[in-house]
Amino acid sequence: MNIKELTTVIVNRLTKWWDYCSAGVWSDTRKGWKVSVIKTLNLSVRSFLSKDVQTAACGMAFRTLLATIPALALIFAIGKGFGFVSVIQKALLDAFPAQRTAIQESFVFVDSYLNQSSEGVFVGVGILVLLWTLVSLVASVEGAFNKIWGVRHGRTLWRQITDYTAMFLILPVLLISSTGISVMMSSTLQQFFPYDFVTPLTGFLLDASAVVLTWLMFTAAYMLVPNTKVKFPNALIAGILAGTAYEILQWLFVSGQMYVSKYNAIYGSVAFLPLLMIWLQLVWMITLAGAVICFSSQNIFRYSFASQISGISPDYRKKVMLAVTAVIVQDYAAKRTPRNDNDIAMDFGFPIALVTEITEKLMQAGLIYKAIINTNNGKTGYVPAIDADNISVGFVIKSLEDLGNSDFLPGFNHEFADIINVVDNFTDKTYSDIDSLLLTNLTINKK
């Protein structure tokens, strides 16, 4: 084989591999880990680009900058009551070494902010404005996460106020506790090991614990912030990846401080502000990218045959729709446990995205409804909304075709009367042939 033939073979293989990874993998029904990894990476890249994560990160960076002083003021106000302000300051400096200058500058603003408390800043309207600033920030974070997950409805206003306020009240306690754990770990090791051994060991354990806590922080965010159920393994994988990227970003900023002198010469005393904005943008990019990975790893099965579904023909959609309806009707008629979207997709190999689309249309048409079948875990399943023994093929098709707006164009019925009559006669003849064919009498080979 000469070089030209070898090059052709390599190019062909790379082309096939690219075609498979970019589109063909979604038609692969195998469940091996290699296929899952490729699907996860594929969906992560697509979601990252389509959901405009970079724009969202810019917005979140700006909101974070606005909420920084109110957030620190609330934390310090609580810390003052317990006499732990210095401990909280040290914990913040240790947690964000890359932004030590910005945090120290923030302390000056916070002190000025707190000194106004005697004039009513933290009384009445002042405390409400402060809390609203913080709640709005976290609500925007939830909105960004919900958009990634495709969740249409976020938490209610009352839940936002209660959940987010509780989080900001607990945050100072967590900062103090983390500092206390570090001190306790260091003192405990010094009691049992020689000093020469303790110093490097303590440093390693503290660094490792900081990384692990960062992983757990991102994992908790990916599980708790979206207004939907997120599985722990998927959140943990995304949390580890995002947490590791965050620690690398911290290291890059800390190790790059030596190059900031030239930057200071340009911006002077406010040089920390552009660096802070860049850092915030990158942090939110990492955070949202982790959310995309979490979503992708949990929902790869939802995007099987995605390209085929986007171009599905009306005829084939109608056949799948009747199949899904028949499954729901026959389950009810046979007194089997009603199935939900996942059950139907897994049992019959349907793409869940298509099943979900169909069941939503069936509910809108009043043909089925979602019932709770297990009060303990809240599991739901679909059941017919009318008598199952009277649901015919023609009735289902006509109900779905009549769904939506019609007869709203002025003069249309008069100007195109012949066309309307042809369509109506064809429709009536078609329905008359299948109107007596009940879904309960159709055969389903796999159950």
N, C-alpha and C positions, 0 to 999 in steps of 0.2 A: 504494500500500500504506500503510494507516494504522499508527499506533503499536502498536495491539493486535495486528494481523496480523504486524507485524515482530517484536514480542516473542514471539509464538507460534512463528515460524520459528526465531528464535535459541534458544528453549528446546528445541525439537525437535532442532535440530542439536547442541546441547550434550548433550542426553540420549543421542542416538545415539553421539556421541563418547565419552561416559563409559561407555556399555554396551560399546563396542568396546574401549576401553582396559582396562576392568576384567575383562571376560570374553571378549568376542568375538575378541580378538586371538589367543587360543590355538587358534582354529579356522582362522586365516589361515595357509595353507601357503606364502605368498610369503616370499622370503629377502632382501628389500631391507633396507637399513640402518635405515629408519624403523620397520619392523615389529620388527626386532631390538632397537632402543632402547626401544620401548614394552614389549616383552616383558621386557627386562632390568629396567626401572623397576618394572613390575608385580610381577615375581617378587621383586625386592629389598624392596619394601614388605611383601609377603606374608610373606616369610621373616623379615624384621626383626620383625614382629609375632608370627608363629607360633612362632618359636624363642626367644622371651622374652629378647632380647638385653639389655634393660635390667637384668633380674635377674642375668644372667650378668656384666654389667659391674660391678654392685655387689659380687658375690662376688670378682671379679678384683681390684677396688680394695682390698678388705680383705686378700686374700692378698698383694698387692704390698706393702702397708704392713708386713705381718709379715716379709716377706723382704728388705726394703730394707737393714736393718742387716747381716744376714749376707752379702748380696750385696756391699755396699760393703766389708765386712771382708775378704772373699776377694780382691776386686780390689786393695785397699790392701796386703794381705799380699804379693801377688805384686809390686805396684809397689814395695814397700820393698826387695825383693830386688834390684831393678834401680836403685833410687834415683830413681824417677819419681813419688813420691807427690804432690808439688806440681803436677807436670804433669797428673796424673790429676784432681786437685781442680779445676784451672783448666778442664780439658776438660768436667768434669761441670757446673760453673757456667755455662760457655758453652752447653752443650747444653740445659740446662733453666733458662733465665733466669727463667721464671715462678715457679720454686720455689727461688729463691736462698736465702731464709731457711730453708726446710725442709732444704735440702741442707747448709747451714752448721751447723745444729743436728745433723744426722746425723753430720757429721764429728766432733763432740764425743763422740757415743755410740760411733762406730767407734774413736776413739782409746782410749776406756776398754775397748772390746772387745778391741782388739789388745794392750793392756797386760797382759791376763790370760794371754797366750800362754805366759809362763814358768811358769804354774801348771797348764798342761796343757789349755787350752781347744782349742788346735789340734793336740792329740795324741790319737790313739786315738778314743775315743767322741766327743770334741768335734768333730773334723773330719768324722766321719760324720754327726753331727746337722746340722752346717752345710750340708754338701753335700746332705743329704736335704731340707732346707728349700728349697734352690734348685731341686732336681730336682722337688719337688712343685709348686712354682710354675709351672715351665715345662710340667710334665705337665698341670696344670689348664688352661693356655693351649691346649695341644694338644687337650685334651678339648673345650674350647669350640669350637675350629675344626673338629674332627671332627664335632661335633654339627651345625654349620652345613652341613657337606658331606654329612651322612648316613653317615659312616664308622662302622661298628660296632666295629671293633677298632683300638686305637691301637698305638703301638710297644711292643715287649716291654720288660720291666723292665731287661734288660741294655742294650738300645739306648737307653733313656732315660738310664741312668747314663752311658754312654760319650758319647752325642751331646751331652747337656746339660752335662756336666762340661767337655767340650772347648770348648763355646761360652763358658762362663764363664772358662775359661783364656785364650781368645783375645781376649775383650772388652777387657782392659786394653791389649793390644797395639794394638787398633783405636783406642782412645781416644788413645793416645800418637801413633799414626800420623796421625790426623786433625789433631791439634794441630801436629804437625811439618809437615804439608802446608800449613796456613795460614801458618805462619811462613816457610816456603820460598817460597810464592807472593808474600808481601808483600815479602820481601827481593829476589827476582828482579825484580819490577816496578820497584822503586826503582833498580835498576841501569840500566834501559833507558829510563825515562820521567822527566820532571820531577816534582818533589815535589808541585806544585800539581795535577798531573794524576793522580798515583798515589793520593793519599788517597781521592778519591771512587771511582776505579776499583777500588782494592783493597777498599773497603767493599762495593761492588756485587758484585764477584766472590766475596768471602767469603760474603755473604748468599746469592748464587745457589748457590754450592757447598753451603752448609748445607741449602738447600731440596732440591737434587738428591740429596744424601746421605740426607735424610729420605725422599724418594721411593723410593730404592733400598732403604732399610732396611725400609719397609713392603712393598715388592715381594718382597724376600727372605723376609720372614716369611710372606707369603701363599703362597709357593711351597714353602717348606721345612717349615713347622710342621705342616700337615695331613698325615695319613698316607695320602695319595692323590696321584695325578699331577695337578698344576696346570699349565696352559699359561702360558707367559711373557707373551703379550699380555694375557691376562685379569688376571694378577697385576699387570702394569705399570699398566693402567688403574686398577685398584682402589688400587694403591700411590700413584699420582699424586693421586687424589681424597682418599684418607685422609691422605697427607702434607701436602697443601695445607690441609686442614681442621685438621690438627694445628698447622701453622705459624700459622694464623689464631687458634687457641685460645691459643697462646703469646703472640701479640701482644696479644690481649685481656687476658690476665692481667697482662702486663708494663705495658701502658698503664693498667690499672685499679688499679695499686698506690697511686695517690694517694687512692683512696677507702677504703683499708684502715684508715686511722687511726680511723675510727668503729668499725670491726670490732675493732680492738685494744683500744679502750676497754671493750668488752664481755667479750672473752675473755682479755685480758691477754697474758702472755708465750706462751701456748699458742695464740694466734690462728692460727698457721700450720698447725695440725693440721686444723681444719675446711676451710680453703682447700686444703690438700693432698688431703684426701679428695674434695672436689668436683672438683679438677683430675684426680685419678686416675680418678674415675668417668667424666668426660667423655672422657679419653684412651682408656679402654677402650671406651667407646661408639663413638668414632671408629674404633678398631681393629676391633672386631667388625662394625661397619657396613660397613667396607671388605671384610672377609671375606665378608659377605653379597653385596656387589656382585660380588666376584670369582667366587663360586659361581654367582650368577645369570647373569652374562655368559657363563660357560662351559657352563651347563646349561639354557639356555632351551629347547632342543629337547626336553628330557626332559619338559616340561610341556605339550606340545601336547595339545589336547582333554582338559585336566585335569578340567573339570567333567563332560564326557561319560563319562570313565573312572570317576569316582567313582560315577556312577549307571548304569553299564553293566548291561544285562540279562544274566542267566545264559545265555540262548540266544545272544546276540551274542558273549559272552566265549568260549563253547564254539566258535563258528565261527572266531574269531581264533586260539584256541589250536590248533585243528586245522590252520589255515593255517601257523602258525609251525612246528609239528611236521612238516608236509609239506615245507616248505622245507628243514629240516635233514635229513630222511630222503632226499629226492630229490637234494640236493647230494652226500650220501655215496654214494648209488647210482650217480650219474653221475660220480663221482670228481672233483667240483669242489672248490675250496678251501672248507673249512668257514667259515661266517659266524658272527660274534659278534652280540651284541645291537645294536650300532651298525650293523653291515652290514645286518641284517634290517630295522631301522627305516628306514634311509636308502634301501634298494633298493625297499621296498614301501610307503613312506609311513606306516608304523605308528608310533604314539607309543612312544618307547623305554621309558617307564615301564611301559606295558602289556606290552611284549615282555620286559622284565626280570622282571616278575612271573610271566609264563607260563613262561619258561625255568627259573626257580627251582622252580616247581611240577613241571615235567617232570623236573628232576634229582632232586627229592625222591621222585618216583614211580619212579625208576630207569629212565626211558625214554631219557635222554640224559646225556652228561657233557661236561665242558669239557676240551678237549685243546689242548696247545701246538702251534701250527702253524708258528711261527717262533721258533727258539731265540735268534736275534740280538736281536730287539726284544721277545721275550716275548709276542707276539700269540697270542691263543687263539681257538678256534672250537668250535662244538657239533657233536658226532657222536652217532649212535645208540648206546645202551648194549647193544642186542640186535640180532639179525639184521634188517637193514633190510627184507629181502624178506618178513618175517613180521609186520611191524607193520601192523595193520589199524585202521580207524577205531573199530570197537567196542572193540578192545583198549586203545587210547589213552584213550577216554572212560571205560571201566570202571576203568582204572588210576588215573586222576585222581579219580574219584568215590569210590574205595575208600581214597584217601589220607586219613589222619587217624584219630582214635579212633572206635570204634563198639562196640556191644554192652556198654556199661558201666552202663546203667540197670538196677537190680535189678527183676525182675518185668515188665519192659517187653515181652519177647517173649511172655509168657503173657497179659498183660492186653490187648494189642493185636495178637493173633495174626492176626485177619482183615485188618487194615490192612497188616501186614507181608507177608502172602501176596499181597495185591493189588499192592503196590509191587514185590515180587520177580518176580511173573509178568509185570508190565508191562516191567520192566527186562530180563528174560530174552528176552522177545519182541522188544524193540527191538534188543538186541545181536545176536540171531540174524539179523536182517535186514542188519546192516552189518558183521558179524564177518568176512565174507570179502572185504570191500572194502578193498584194500590202499592205503596212502598213496602208494606208488610209481606207482599207476595213475591217480591223480587229476591233472587238468590244471591247471597254473599258467601263466597267460598271460604274466606278466612275470617275467623272470629277470635 
